[in-house]
Amino acid sequence: MHGSKTLLARLRNLFMDAGRENEAKVVGRLVSEYRDALDILEESYIMARYGELSYGEKQGKLCVSVAKKILEVSKNIEEGLA
């Protein structure tokens, strides 16, 4: 499993390589804006599989919100490419 930031950075780079600077900027801003929440998502995935870790309601809501935002941005990019 690759980290979400790593995958998003790879996607940004693929957009740059394809000359899709606008899409690359959107993905880059997404990572920059939600860096801390992406760290929490990655950590919670790893700990859920291999250890024990708990989060508060505020962190949980933040992670759900960020996941929804990533899906929304991804869908918008996909529609723009179609």
PyMOL commands that place a pseudoatom at each C-alpha (Angstrom):
pseudoatom trace, name=CA, resn=MET, resi=1, chain=A, elem=C, hetatm=0, pos=[0.000, 0.000, 0.000]
pseudoatom trace, name=CA, resn=HIS, resi=2, chain=A, elem=C, hetatm=0, pos=[1.404, 3.340, -0.995]
pseudoatom trace, name=CA, resn=GLY, resi=3, chain=A, elem=C, hetatm=0, pos=[0.662, 6.429, 1.037]
pseudoatom trace, name=CA, resn=SER, resi=4, chain=A, elem=C, hetatm=0, pos=[-2.092, 8.706, -0.188]
pseudoatom trace, name=CA, resn=LYS, resi=5, chain=A, elem=C, hetatm=0, pos=[0.282, 11.666, -0.465]
pseudoatom trace, name=CA, resn=THR, resi=6, chain=A, elem=C, hetatm=0, pos=[2.678, 9.568, -2.545]
pseudoatom trace, name=CA, resn=LEU, resi=7, chain=A, elem=C, hetatm=0, pos=[-0.107, 8.473, -4.888]
pseudoatom trace, name=CA, resn=LEU, resi=8, chain=A, elem=C, hetatm=0, pos=[-1.455, 12.008, -5.223]
pseudoatom trace, name=CA, resn=ALA, resi=9, chain=A, elem=C, hetatm=0, pos=[2.055, 13.339, -5.902]
pseudoatom trace, name=CA, resn=ARG, resi=10, chain=A, elem=C, hetatm=0, pos=[2.472, 10.697, -8.606]
pseudoatom trace, name=CA, resn=LEU, resi=11, chain=A, elem=C, hetatm=0, pos=[-0.855, 11.724, -10.128]
pseudoatom trace, name=CA, resn=ARG, resi=12, chain=A, elem=C, hetatm=0, pos=[0.265, 15.368, -10.089]
pseudoatom trace, name=CA, resn=ASN, resi=13, chain=A, elem=C, hetatm=0, pos=[3.493, 14.404, -11.839]
pseudoatom trace, name=CA, resn=LEU, resi=14, chain=A, elem=C, hetatm=0, pos=[1.609, 12.405, -14.465]
pseudoatom trace, name=CA, resn=PHE, resi=15, chain=A, elem=C, hetatm=0, pos=[-0.579, 15.424, -15.169]
pseudoatom trace, name=CA, resn=MET, resi=16, chain=A, elem=C, hetatm=0, pos=[2.519, 17.624, -15.484]
pseudoatom trace, name=CA, resn=ASP, resi=17, chain=A, elem=C, hetatm=0, pos=[4.150, 15.142, -17.864]
pseudoatom trace, name=CA, resn=ALA, resi=18, chain=A, elem=C, hetatm=0, pos=[0.971, 15.123, -19.959]
pseudoatom trace, name=CA, resn=GLY, resi=19, chain=A, elem=C, hetatm=0, pos=[0.891, 18.919, -20.146]
pseudoatom trace, name=CA, resn=ARG, resi=20, chain=A, elem=C, hetatm=0, pos=[-2.177, 19.143, -17.902]
pseudoatom trace, name=CA, resn=GLU, resi=21, chain=A, elem=C, hetatm=0, pos=[-0.881, 21.922, -15.644]
pseudoatom trace, name=CA, resn=ASN, resi=22, chain=A, elem=C, hetatm=0, pos=[-4.324, 22.958, -14.351]
pseudoatom trace, name=CA, resn=GLU, resi=23, chain=A, elem=C, hetatm=0, pos=[-5.116, 19.451, -13.132]
pseudoatom trace, name=CA, resn=ALA, resi=24, chain=A, elem=C, hetatm=0, pos=[-1.622, 19.146, -11.654]
pseudoatom trace, name=CA, resn=LYS, resi=25, chain=A, elem=C, hetatm=0, pos=[-2.132, 22.388, -9.716]
pseudoatom trace, name=CA, resn=VAL, resi=26, chain=A, elem=C, hetatm=0, pos=[-5.494, 21.194, -8.377]
pseudoatom trace, name=CA, resn=VAL, resi=27, chain=A, elem=C, hetatm=0, pos=[-3.965, 17.956, -7.088]
pseudoatom trace, name=CA, resn=GLY, resi=28, chain=A, elem=C, hetatm=0, pos=[-0.952, 19.805, -5.661]
pseudoatom trace, name=CA, resn=ARG, resi=29, chain=A, elem=C, hetatm=0, pos=[-3.195, 22.255, -3.800]
pseudoatom trace, name=CA, resn=LEU, resi=30, chain=A, elem=C, hetatm=0, pos=[-5.257, 19.361, -2.466]
pseudoatom trace, name=CA, resn=VAL, resi=31, chain=A, elem=C, hetatm=0, pos=[-2.171, 17.722, -0.965]
pseudoatom trace, name=CA, resn=SER, resi=32, chain=A, elem=C, hetatm=0, pos=[-0.871, 21.007, 0.448]
pseudoatom trace, name=CA, resn=GLU, resi=33, chain=A, elem=C, hetatm=0, pos=[-4.202, 22.003, 1.958]
pseudoatom trace, name=CA, resn=TYR, resi=34, chain=A, elem=C, hetatm=0, pos=[-4.944, 18.625, 3.541]
pseudoatom trace, name=CA, resn=ARG, resi=35, chain=A, elem=C, hetatm=0, pos=[-1.427, 17.400, 4.356]
pseudoatom trace, name=CA, resn=ASP, resi=36, chain=A, elem=C, hetatm=0, pos=[-2.127, 16.874, 8.081]
pseudoatom trace, name=CA, resn=ALA, resi=37, chain=A, elem=C, hetatm=0, pos=[-5.393, 15.045, 7.477]
pseudoatom trace, name=CA, resn=LEU, resi=38, chain=A, elem=C, hetatm=0, pos=[-3.739, 12.827, 4.861]
pseudoatom trace, name=CA, resn=ASP, resi=39, chain=A, elem=C, hetatm=0, pos=[-1.108, 11.938, 7.470]
pseudoatom trace, name=CA, resn=ILE, resi=40, chain=A, elem=C, hetatm=0, pos=[-3.876, 10.941, 9.895]
pseudoatom trace, name=CA, resn=LEU, resi=41, chain=A, elem=C, hetatm=0, pos=[-5.586, 8.835, 7.210]
pseudoatom trace, name=CA, resn=GLU, resi=42, chain=A, elem=C, hetatm=0, pos=[-2.349, 7.017, 6.389]
pseudoatom trace, name=CA, resn=GLU, resi=43, chain=A, elem=C, hetatm=0, pos=[-1.497, 6.457, 10.045]
pseudoatom trace, name=CA, resn=SER, resi=44, chain=A, elem=C, hetatm=0, pos=[-4.987, 5.196, 10.864]
pseudoatom trace, name=CA, resn=TYR, resi=45, chain=A, elem=C, hetatm=0, pos=[-4.870, 2.736, 7.956]
pseudoatom trace, name=CA, resn=ILE, resi=46, chain=A, elem=C, hetatm=0, pos=[-1.548, 1.306, 9.120]
pseudoatom trace, name=CA, resn=MET, resi=47, chain=A, elem=C, hetatm=0, pos=[-2.531, 1.163, 12.781]
pseudoatom trace, name=CA, resn=ALA, resi=48, chain=A, elem=C, hetatm=0, pos=[-5.885, -0.439, 12.008]
pseudoatom trace, name=CA, resn=ARG, resi=49, chain=A, elem=C, hetatm=0, pos=[-4.037, -3.254, 10.276]
pseudoatom trace, name=CA, resn=TYR, resi=50, chain=A, elem=C, hetatm=0, pos=[-1.044, -3.675, 12.551]
pseudoatom trace, name=CA, resn=GLY, resi=51, chain=A, elem=C, hetatm=0, pos=[-1.631, -2.005, 15.874]
pseudoatom trace, name=CA, resn=GLU, resi=52, chain=A, elem=C, hetatm=0, pos=[-3.957, -0.157, 18.141]
pseudoatom trace, name=CA, resn=LEU, resi=53, chain=A, elem=C, hetatm=0, pos=[-4.677, 3.530, 17.928]
pseudoatom trace, name=CA, resn=SER, resi=54, chain=A, elem=C, hetatm=0, pos=[-7.666, 5.684, 18.685]
pseudoatom trace, name=CA, resn=TYR, resi=55, chain=A, elem=C, hetatm=0, pos=[-8.799, 9.049, 17.407]
pseudoatom trace, name=CA, resn=GLY, resi=56, chain=A, elem=C, hetatm=0, pos=[-11.280, 11.570, 18.666]
pseudoatom trace, name=CA, resn=GLU, resi=57, chain=A, elem=C, hetatm=0, pos=[-14.517, 12.494, 16.978]
pseudoatom trace, name=CA, resn=LYS, resi=58, chain=A, elem=C, hetatm=0, pos=[-13.020, 15.732, 15.626]
pseudoatom trace, name=CA, resn=GLN, resi=59, chain=A, elem=C, hetatm=0, pos=[-10.186, 13.874, 13.876]
pseudoatom trace, name=CA, resn=GLY, resi=60, chain=A, elem=C, hetatm=0, pos=[-12.600, 11.292, 12.536]
pseudoatom trace, name=CA, resn=LYS, resi=61, chain=A, elem=C, hetatm=0, pos=[-14.891, 13.937, 11.073]
pseudoatom trace, name=CA, resn=LEU, resi=62, chain=A, elem=C, hetatm=0, pos=[-11.897, 15.722, 9.532]
pseudoatom trace, name=CA, resn=CYS, resi=63, chain=A, elem=C, hetatm=0, pos=[-10.719, 12.520, 7.858]
pseudoatom trace, name=CA, resn=VAL, resi=64, chain=A, elem=C, hetatm=0, pos=[-14.170, 11.757, 6.459]
pseudoatom trace, name=CA, resn=SER, resi=65, chain=A, elem=C, hetatm=0, pos=[-14.449, 15.330, 5.192]
pseudoatom trace, name=CA, resn=VAL, resi=66, chain=A, elem=C, hetatm=0, pos=[-11.043, 15.171, 3.497]
pseudoatom trace, name=CA, resn=ALA, resi=67, chain=A, elem=C, hetatm=0, pos=[-11.810, 11.789, 1.934]
pseudoatom trace, name=CA, resn=LYS, resi=68, chain=A, elem=C, hetatm=0, pos=[-15.042, 13.224, 0.503]
pseudoatom trace, name=CA, resn=LYS, resi=69, chain=A, elem=C, hetatm=0, pos=[-13.149, 16.264, -0.804]
pseudoatom trace, name=CA, resn=ILE, resi=70, chain=A, elem=C, hetatm=0, pos=[-10.573, 14.045, -2.521]
pseudoatom trace, name=CA, resn=LEU, resi=71, chain=A, elem=C, hetatm=0, pos=[-13.367, 12.045, -4.173]
pseudoatom trace, name=CA, resn=GLU, resi=72, chain=A, elem=C, hetatm=0, pos=[-15.111, 15.260, -5.261]
pseudoatom trace, name=CA, resn=VAL, resi=73, chain=A, elem=C, hetatm=0, pos=[-11.934, 16.728, -6.755]
pseudoatom trace, name=CA, resn=SER, resi=74, chain=A, elem=C, hetatm=0, pos=[-11.135, 13.416, -8.461]
pseudoatom trace, name=CA, resn=LYS, resi=75, chain=A, elem=C, hetatm=0, pos=[-14.603, 13.270, -9.986]
pseudoatom trace, name=CA, resn=ASN, resi=76, chain=A, elem=C, hetatm=0, pos=[-14.337, 16.873, -11.220]
pseudoatom trace, name=CA, resn=ILE, resi=77, chain=A, elem=C, hetatm=0, pos=[-10.969, 16.149, -12.817]
pseudoatom trace, name=CA, resn=GLU, resi=78, chain=A, elem=C, hetatm=0, pos=[-12.315, 12.977, -14.413]
pseudoatom trace, name=CA, resn=GLU, resi=79, chain=A, elem=C, hetatm=0, pos=[-15.311, 14.846, -15.849]
pseudoatom trace, name=CA, resn=GLY, resi=80, chain=A, elem=C, hetatm=0, pos=[-13.004, 17.559, -17.162]
pseudoatom trace, name=CA, resn=LEU, resi=81, chain=A, elem=C, hetatm=0, pos=[-10.867, 14.999, -18.959]
pseudoatom trace, name=CA, resn=ALA, resi=82, chain=A, elem=C, hetatm=0, pos=[-13.840, 13.207, -20.540]
for i in range(1, 82): cmd.bond("trace and resi %d" % i, "trace and resi %d" % (i + 1))
show_as sticks, trace
zoom trace
